[in-house]
Amino acid sequence: MDCCFSRALGTATPKCESVGVTIHLITGSDPRLVSDKVSEITRELIKSMSTEESRSTILETHDAGAASSQEREDAIRKAVASAETMSLFGEERVVVIREISEATVAELSSLVSYLEQPSDSTHLVLSASKKLAKSVSDALNRAGATVMATTPPARRQELVTWFLERFGESGLTLELSALNMIIDWLGEDQARLPGLIDVLVSTYGTSRKLKSEDVEAFLGDAGSVKPWDLTDAIDEGNAPRALEMLRRMIRSGESHPLQIMAILNTHYTKLMRLDGPEVHTANDALALIGGKSEFQGKKYLSQYRRLGGQGISQAVQLLARADIDLRGGKDLGEELTMEILIARLCRMGAGVRTNRPTKSTSTTSPKRR
């Protein structure tokens, strides 16, 4: 089979000398982004076919994420049977199997067998929101599948590049301020990006560079955020930003207040581990908190030195009080209870930073009489 490879996420993959039918595997942790990419690839494949037949005659979609084992196995067998059968209405066809990572190796056995000798008249599009078994991954690799990862990168610089690529694919260009506004507003909810792009293209076309005021009206409710966006703001004593992060986590529906409490408990538990042992370097801190990066070690060590053992103890007491209130101790409402907690944690951090006397002032200031 002549395979067509593409460039995915900036990683060059080899190209075959001629273009033939293809096998695509779309992966990612967010099913919405995965599904959107599957639809995009499917549209492109159908559009590229030199056929006048309708979409329904050359496209079949099957769901490997069904509830029961029998349903999953039946869906995969039907998909494989379709892939092996030449279309009666055209030279090529497209077969989509969604969420193959939900199926077991045994349920995917017919697909693995098919991949040993794929049909030369079928484009196969697969999706997976979880890790695949090695036997399945190896079979896809041997068949020459193109893997496209949809999960956005975590680092800010790489994330900006990822967003630029998504906008570039649509023909849109944005000023940097507009791009940063979108990135900050969407937060963790990047699955809303394709819909936003469609709206912007429909509204403005692709002939002009969009400014912040052009996109602001279409942003809607802010998306969720990463846990460390909240804890970093608290550590900095930045109450307005911390409260904004809290509201976005709760109102996006991504995090229940008790889940946020678990995040905060984990954060302050790590700080507590630094209280007592001799900790001098970032690596010393990493050994105690179980982190993976030197940057994380430096961050926790710096925050511990700002708060000290007494400050961390006070923070833990605030968390315990809020936990009781969330479970019925006070009738304040979950969001208000969390807002009070976050404000107190921020005030404590800001107070430590601004009010703690330095060594020089504590030794040279005159005593009151």
RODO-2510 file (C-alpha; in nm, 4 decimals, decimal comma):
residues 369
     n   res          X          Y          Z
     1     m     0,0000     0,0000     0,0000
     2     d     0,1244     0,3498    -0,0848
     3     c     0,1104     0,5511     0,2370
     4     c     0,0840     0,9243     0,2779
     5     f     0,2574     1,0771     0,5762
     6     s     0,1995     1,4302     0,6982
     7     r     0,3692     1,6816     0,9250
     8     a     0,2040     1,6762     1,2684
     9     l     0,2768     1,9221     1,5509
    10     g     0,5990     2,0427     1,3939
    11     t     0,7583     1,6965     1,3690
    12     a     0,8627     1,5973     1,0205
    13     t     0,7576     1,2507     0,9111
    14     p     0,8727     1,0741     0,5961
    15     k     0,6736     1,1045     0,2757
    16     c     0,6177     0,8284     0,0263
    17     e     0,6980     0,8884    -0,3372
    18     s     0,3331     0,8691    -0,4384
    19     v     0,0110     0,9555    -0,2612
    20     g    -0,2319     0,6704    -0,1967
    21     v    -0,4808     0,5688     0,0663
    22     t    -0,3930     0,6598     0,4212
    23     i    -0,4216     0,5479     0,7810
    24     h    -0,4577     0,8241     1,0398
    25     l    -0,4512     0,7908     1,4187
    26     i    -0,5794     1,0977     1,6050
    27     t    -0,4787     1,1056     1,9736
    28     g    -0,5314     1,3421     2,2658
    29     s    -0,6559     1,3717     2,6218
    30     d    -0,9571     1,5907     2,5362
    31     p    -1,2208     1,3925     2,3419
    32     r    -1,3599     1,7162     2,1968
    33     l    -1,0302     1,8109     2,0320
    34     v    -0,9853     1,4548     1,9113
    35     s    -1,3352     1,4452     1,7632
    36     d    -1,2883     1,7810     1,5927
    37     k    -0,9627     1,6635     1,4310
    38     v    -1,1260     1,3404     1,3141
    39     s    -1,4011     1,5434     1,1466
    40     e    -1,1446     1,7740     0,9870
    41     i    -0,9368     1,4861     0,8470
    42     t    -1,2497     1,3106     0,7216
    43     r    -1,3687     1,6229     0,5383
    44     e    -1,0271     1,6681     0,3762
    45     l    -1,0137     1,3066     0,2600
    46     i    -1,3612     1,3168     0,1065
    47     k    -1,2883     1,6514    -0,0567
    48     s    -0,9687     1,5151    -0,2120
    49     m    -1,1473     1,2219    -0,3778
    50     s    -1,2267     1,2640    -0,7431
    51     t    -1,5791     1,1292    -0,7110
    52     e    -1,9282     1,2681    -0,7556
    53     e    -2,0819     1,0251    -0,5093
    54     s    -2,2454     1,1566    -0,1942
    55     r    -2,0738     1,1559     0,1432
    56     s    -2,3033     0,8812     0,2717
    57     t    -2,1897     0,6332     0,0060
    58     i    -1,8154     0,6671     0,0662
    59     l    -1,8040     0,7293     0,4452
    60     e    -1,8716     0,4867     0,7291
    61     t    -1,8319     0,5716     1,0975
    62     h    -1,8130     0,3165     1,3792
    63     d    -1,7839     0,3638     1,7563
    64     a    -1,5360     0,1446     1,9448
    65     g    -1,6226     0,3224     2,2689
    66     a    -1,9596     0,1526     2,3161
    67     a    -2,0661     0,0489     2,6654
    68     s    -2,0527    -0,3297     2,6319
    69     s    -1,7707    -0,5530     2,5147
    70     q    -1,9938    -0,7208     2,2568
    71     e    -2,0984    -0,3854     2,1085
    72     r    -1,7372    -0,2729     2,0833
    73     e    -1,6249    -0,5959     1,9179
    74     d    -1,9178    -0,5897     1,6739
    75     a    -1,8472    -0,2280     1,5805
    76     i    -1,4803    -0,3011     1,5110
    77     r    -1,5607    -0,6134     1,3056
    78     k    -1,8146    -0,4202     1,0966
    79     a    -1,5623    -0,1406     1,0416
    80     v    -1,2934    -0,3862     0,9324
    81     a    -1,5380    -0,5632     0,6993
    82     s    -1,6231    -0,2267     0,5421
    83     a    -1,2558    -0,1367     0,5077
    84     e    -1,1843    -0,4668     0,3316
    85     t    -1,4752    -0,4260     0,0869
    86     m    -1,4336    -0,2037    -0,2172
    87     s    -1,6985     0,0651    -0,2456
    88     l    -1,9666    -0,0009    -0,5052
    89     f    -1,9988     0,3697    -0,5748
    90     g    -1,6389     0,4850    -0,6134
    91     e    -1,2764     0,3819    -0,6226
    92     e    -1,2038     0,4819    -0,2614
    93     r    -1,3886     0,5005     0,0671
    94     v    -1,3307     0,6400     0,4185
    95     v    -1,3845     0,4289     0,7300
    96     v    -1,3740     0,5959     1,0713
    97     i    -1,3390     0,4058     1,3994
    98     r    -1,3706     0,6326     1,7013
    99     e    -1,2174     0,5739     2,0469
   100     i    -1,0283     0,2513     1,9824
   101     s    -0,8485     0,3063     2,3153
   102     e    -1,1736     0,2085     2,4918
   103     a    -1,1549    -0,1413     2,3425
   104     t    -0,9449    -0,4283     2,4746
   105     v    -0,6685    -0,5980     2,2784
   106     a    -0,8965    -0,8970     2,2202
   107     e    -1,1736    -0,6723     2,0866
   108     l    -0,9236    -0,5043     1,8524
   109     s    -0,7846    -0,8308     1,7175
   110     s    -0,9694    -0,8010     1,3865
   111     l    -0,8327    -0,4488     1,3385
   112     v    -0,4766    -0,5632     1,4158
   113     s    -0,5140    -0,8412     1,1584
   114     y    -0,6443    -0,5926     0,9016
   115     l    -0,3446    -0,3645     0,9574
   116     e    -0,1113    -0,6461     0,8517
   117     q    -0,2418    -0,6033     0,4959
   118     p    -0,4604    -0,2924     0,4675
   119     s    -0,6894    -0,2425     0,1714
   120     d    -0,5528    -0,0223    -0,1047
   121     s    -0,8926     0,1423    -0,1580
   122     t    -0,9795     0,2505     0,1980
   123     h    -0,8711     0,5541     0,3974
   124     l    -0,8810     0,4515     0,7653
   125     v    -0,9243     0,7172     1,0356
   126     l    -0,8872     0,6070     1,3994
   127     s    -0,9126     0,8042     1,7231
   128     a    -0,7861     0,7362     2,0744
   129     s    -0,8227     0,9508     2,3873
   130     k    -0,6147     0,7111     2,5993
   131     k    -0,2939     0,5136     2,5611
   132     l    -0,3072     0,2180     2,3242
   133     a    -0,1719    -0,1283     2,3948
   134     k     0,1753    -0,1878     2,2523
   135     s     0,0549    -0,4569     2,0116
   136     v    -0,1965    -0,2139     1,8603
   137     s     0,0581     0,0710     1,8407
   138     d     0,3116    -0,1595     1,6768
   139     a     0,0551    -0,2748     1,4199
   140     l    -0,0282     0,0857     1,3327
   141     n     0,3389     0,1713     1,3042
   142     r     0,4064    -0,1199     1,0691
   143     a     0,1079    -0,0153     0,8574
   144     g     0,2552     0,3336     0,8193
   145     a    -0,0106     0,5219     1,0126
   146     t     0,0172     0,8977     1,0504
   147     v    -0,0188     0,9938     1,4183
   148     m    -0,1628     1,3366     1,4958
   149     a    -0,1583     1,4487     1,8586
   150     t    -0,4190     1,7087     1,9552
   151     t    -0,3144     1,7695     2,3178
   152     p    -0,1864     2,1280     2,3539
   153     p     0,1616     2,1712     2,5059
   154     a     0,1959     2,2889     2,8653
   155     r     0,4772     2,5446     2,8290
   156     r     0,3592     2,8941     2,7454
   157     q     0,5970     2,9514     2,4534
   158     e     0,5063     2,6185     2,2940
   159     l     0,1377     2,6853     2,3589
   160     v     0,1601     3,0180     2,1736
   161     t     0,3119     2,8335     1,8777
   162     w     0,0345     2,5730     1,8958
   163     f    -0,2337     2,8434     1,8855
   164     l    -0,0577     3,0198     1,5973
   165     e    -0,0599     2,6946     1,3999
   166     r    -0,4313     2,6447     1,4622
   167     f    -0,5107     2,9992     1,3466
   168     g    -0,2708     2,9669     1,0538
   169     e    -0,4529     2,6553     0,9312
   170     s    -0,7738     2,8584     0,9118
   171     g    -0,6106     3,1558     0,7383
   172     l    -0,6621     3,3899     1,0333
   173     t    -0,3935     3,6297     1,1555
   174     l    -0,4044     3,8027     1,4944
   175     e    -0,2105     4,0694     1,6745
   176     l    -0,0080     3,9325     1,9653
   177     s    -0,2326     4,1048     2,2192
   178     a    -0,5410     3,9340     2,0711
   179     l    -0,3668     3,5978     2,0659
   180     n    -0,2627     3,6272     2,4317
   181     m    -0,6152     3,7342     2,5263
   182     i    -0,7590     3,4195     2,3684
   183     i    -0,4984     3,1925     2,5290
   184     d    -0,5597     3,3394     2,8745
   185     w    -0,9372     3,3387     2,8358
   186     l    -0,9665     2,9803     2,7141
   187     g    -0,7244     2,8521     2,9776
   188     e    -0,7520     2,4722     2,9938
   189     d    -1,0599     2,4671     2,7712
   190     q    -0,8797     2,4694     2,4356
   191     a    -1,1503     2,2454     2,2905
   192     r    -1,3556     2,5620     2,2445
   193     l    -1,0953     2,6982     2,0025
   194     p    -1,2287     2,5372     1,6793
   195     g    -1,5716     2,6882     1,7391
   196     l    -1,4176     3,0297     1,8088
   197     i    -1,2123     3,0071     1,4897
   198     d    -1,5242     2,9248     1,2845
   199     v    -1,7059     3,2261     1,4308
   200     l    -1,4131     3,4630     1,3644
   201     v    -1,3722     3,3411     1,0051
   202     s    -1,7461     3,3760     0,9427
   203     t    -1,7494     3,7263     1,0908
   204     y    -1,4282     3,8818     0,9561
   205     g    -1,3004     3,6552     0,6809
   206     t    -0,9246     3,6073     0,6526
   207     s    -0,8092     3,9260     0,4805
   208     r    -0,7330     4,1359     0,7908
   209     k    -0,5295     4,1017     1,1069
   210     l    -0,7591     4,0846     1,4085
   211     k    -0,7109     4,3026     1,7165
   212     s    -0,8108     4,2425     2,0777
   213     e    -1,1334     4,4370     2,0392
   214     d    -1,2256     4,2224     1,7368
   215     v    -1,2166     3,8962     1,9321
   216     e    -1,3226     4,0080     2,2810
   217     a    -1,6944     4,0096     2,2029
   218     f    -1,6838     3,6436     2,0956
   219     l    -1,5009     3,4944     2,3914
   220     g    -1,8016     3,4260     2,6146
   221     d    -1,7418     3,2614     2,9524
   222     a    -1,3811     3,2088     3,0516
   223     g    -1,2538     2,8520     3,0407
   224     s    -1,0933     2,6572     3,3205
   225     v    -0,7311     2,7000     3,4255
   226     k    -0,4418     2,4869     3,5411
   227     p    -0,4162     2,4184     3,9167
   228     w    -0,0839     2,5986     3,9476
   229     d    -0,2385     2,9185     3,8070
   230     l    -0,4367     2,9322     4,1317
   231     t    -0,1589     2,8285     4,3706
   232     d     0,0955     3,0612     4,2069
   233     a    -0,1398     3,3572     4,2503
   234     i    -0,1948     3,2638     4,6170
   235     d     0,1797     3,2302     4,6770
   236     e     0,2307     3,5750     4,5244
   237     g    -0,0381     3,7227     4,7480
   238     n    -0,2246     3,8358     4,4335
   239     a    -0,5832     3,8141     4,5603
   240     p    -0,7607     3,9562     4,2503
   241     r    -0,5923     3,7061     4,0190
   242     a    -0,6345     3,4159     4,2623
   243     l    -1,0072     3,4878     4,2964
   244     e    -1,0383     3,5096     3,9169
   245     m    -0,8685     3,1703     3,8805
   246     l    -1,0941     3,0225     4,1497
   247     r    -1,4129     3,1447     3,9807
   248     r    -1,3019     3,0158     3,6440
   249     m    -1,2268     2,6717     3,7885
   250     i    -1,5671     2,6523     3,9578
   251     r    -1,7870     2,8196     3,6960
   252     s    -1,6396     2,6296     3,4017
   253     g    -1,7695     2,3128     3,5673
   254     e    -1,4239     2,1546     3,5522
   255     s    -1,3565     2,1626     3,9285
   256     h    -1,5834     2,1163     4,2288
   257     p    -1,4858     2,3167     4,5407
   258     l    -1,3827     1,9934     4,7148
   259     q    -1,1520     1,9165     4,4219
   260     i    -0,9957     2,2600     4,4602
   261     m    -0,9558     2,1915     4,8304
   262     a    -0,7652     1,8745     4,7385
   263     i    -0,5347     2,0816     4,5154
   264     l    -0,4677     2,3273     4,7971
   265     n    -0,4144     2,0489     5,0512
   266     t    -0,1566     1,8892     4,8216
   267     h     0,0165     2,2252     4,7751
   268     y     0,0486     2,3011     5,1457
   269     t     0,1330     1,9408     5,2342
   270     k     0,4394     1,9730     5,0114
   271     l     0,5352     2,2935     5,1925
   272     m     0,4920     2,1174     5,5277
   273     r     0,7420     1,8523     5,4205
   274     l     1,0082     2,1215     5,4033
   275     d     0,9509     2,2250     5,7636
   276     g     1,2109     2,0611     5,9847
   277     p     1,4749     1,8942     5,7647
   278     e     1,7818     2,0845     5,6531
   279     v     1,6830     2,2076     5,3084
   280     h     1,9387     2,4240     5,1302
   281     t     1,8912     2,3633     4,7582
   282     a     1,6180     2,3034     4,5044
   283     n     1,7276     1,9401     4,4773
   284     d     1,6897     1,9001     4,8549
   285     a     1,3335     2,0283     4,8224
   286     l     1,2591     1,7983     4,5278
   287     a     1,3701     1,4959     4,7271
   288     l     1,1127     1,5811     4,9952
   289     i     0,8146     1,6885     4,7835
   290     g     0,8585     1,4311     4,5089
   291     g     0,8780     1,6808     4,2250
   292     k     1,0380     1,6320     3,8865
   293     s     1,1857     1,9686     3,7878
   294     e     1,4414     2,1966     3,9466
   295     f     1,2074     2,4887     3,8796
   296     q     0,9417     2,3276     4,1006
   297     g     1,1975     2,2702     4,3737
   298     k     1,3071     2,6349     4,3637
   299     k     0,9471     2,7547     4,3731
   300     y     0,8525     2,5509     4,6798
   301     l     1,1758     2,6307     4,8604
   302     s     1,1262     3,0028     4,7985
   303     q     0,7653     2,9936     4,9204
   304     y     0,8598     2,7961     5,2304
   305     r     1,1232     3,0530     5,3202
   306     r     0,8655     3,3315     5,2798
   307     l     0,5978     3,1660     5,4945
   308     g     0,8050     2,9744     5,7463
   309     g     0,6709     2,6926     5,9599
   310     q     0,4266     2,9165     6,1467
   311     g     0,2762     3,0562     5,8272
   312     i     0,2293     2,7120     5,6776
   313     s     0,0608     2,5951     5,9994
   314     q    -0,1815     2,8876     5,9795
   315     a    -0,2594     2,8030     5,6167
   316     v    -0,3370     2,4428     5,7092
   317     q    -0,5712     2,5628     5,9835
   318     l    -0,7530     2,7828     5,7308
   319     l    -0,7919     2,4840     5,4997
   320     a    -0,9321     2,2699     5,7827
   321     r    -1,1844     2,5391     5,8761
   322     a    -1,2957     2,5821     5,5131
   323     d    -1,3331     2,2057     5,4724
   324     i    -1,5718     2,1960     5,7681
   325     d    -1,7669     2,4932     5,6308
   326     l    -1,7998     2,3261     5,2876
   327     r    -1,9447     2,0182     5,4548
   328     g    -2,2181     2,2128     5,6332
   329     g    -2,0321     2,3968     5,9093
   330     k    -2,1606     2,7310     5,7798
   331     d    -2,4400     2,8127     5,5405
   332     l    -2,2388     3,0479     5,3189
   333     g    -2,2493     2,8686     4,9875
   334     e    -1,9617     2,6744     4,8355
   335     e    -1,8213     2,9491     4,6115
   336     l    -1,8335     3,2154     4,8835
   337     t    -1,6638     2,9793     5,1306
   338     m    -1,3833     2,9208     4,8804
   339     e    -1,3513     3,2926     4,8056
   340     i    -1,3069     3,3687     5,1766
   341     l    -1,0432     3,0959     5,2057
   342     i    -0,8491     3,2158     4,8996
   343     a    -0,8605     3,5776     5,0156
   344     r    -0,7253     3,4819     5,3589
   345     l    -0,4470     3,2690     5,2116
   346     c    -0,3478     3,5538     4,9790
   347     r    -0,3560     3,8105     5,2586
   348     m    -0,1376     3,5884     5,4717
   349     g     0,1157     3,5513     5,1899
   350     a     0,1129     3,9218     5,1099
   351     g     0,1496     4,0055     5,4792
   352     v     0,4531     3,7822     5,5082
   353     r     0,6110     3,9449     5,2085
   354     t     0,5454     4,3064     5,3033
   355     n     0,5525     4,3013     5,6813
   356     r     0,8251     4,0552     5,7740
   357     p     1,1216     4,2666     5,8920
   358     t     1,4542     4,2150     5,7231
   359     k     1,7625     4,1217     5,9170
   360     s     1,9045     4,4731     5,8903
   361     t     1,5915     4,6495     6,0165
   362     s     1,5411     4,4073     6,3011
   363     t     1,8938     4,4662     6,4327
   364     t     1,9264     4,8395     6,3788
   365     s     1,5825     4,9789     6,4625
   366     p     1,5773     5,1642     6,7946
   367     k     1,3842     5,0054     7,0809
   368     r     1,0637     5,1695     7,1948
   369     r     1,0718     5,3019     7,5426
***
